[in-house]
Amino acid sequence: MDLSQKTVENVEFMIEKIKEKLRVLNLGAIKPSHFDEEMYEELKEIYEMVLRKNSFSPNEMQALAEELGNLRKK
């Protein structure tokens, strides 16, 4: 997957991978349709950081959830 391109498909891919890695229980809370290409670079940074880590503290999980919430379409 070429994540250098700002496409809807790449946004969907990154969101799904973030959800898998964080083991999000409320899968409806984070949907690819909540995000668009305008926040692509920020989303990609979160995606890359999430993939680098093996585990997350509760505080880190909360911070990631808040950051994803801030990136959602208004």
ChimeraX attribute file (.defattr): number of C-alpha atoms within 10 A of each C-alpha:
attribute: neighborCount
match mode: 1-to-1
recipient: residues
	/A:1	7
	/A:2	7
	/A:3	14
	/A:4	10
	/A:5	12
	/A:6	16
	/A:7	14
	/A:8	14
	/A:9	13
	/A:10	19
	/A:11	24
	/A:12	17
	/A:13	16
	/A:14	19
	/A:15	23
	/A:16	18
	/A:17	14
	/A:18	21
	/A:19	19
	/A:20	12
	/A:21	16
	/A:22	17
	/A:23	10
	/A:24	15
	/A:25	9
	/A:26	8
	/A:27	11
	/A:28	8
	/A:29	11
	/A:30	18
	/A:31	14
	/A:32	17
	/A:33	12
	/A:34	16
	/A:35	21
	/A:36	17
	/A:37	15
	/A:38	11
	/A:39	15
	/A:40	21
	/A:41	13
	/A:42	13
	/A:43	22
	/A:44	18
	/A:45	10
	/A:46	17
	/A:47	20
	/A:48	12
	/A:49	11
	/A:50	18
	/A:51	13
	/A:52	8
	/A:53	9
	/A:54	8
	/A:55	12
	/A:56	13
	/A:57	8
	/A:58	9
	/A:59	9
	/A:60	11
	/A:61	14
	/A:62	12
	/A:63	12
	/A:64	17
	/A:65	15
	/A:66	11
	/A:67	14
	/A:68	17
	/A:69	14
	/A:70	11
	/A:71	16
	/A:72	16
	/A:73	12
	/A:74	6
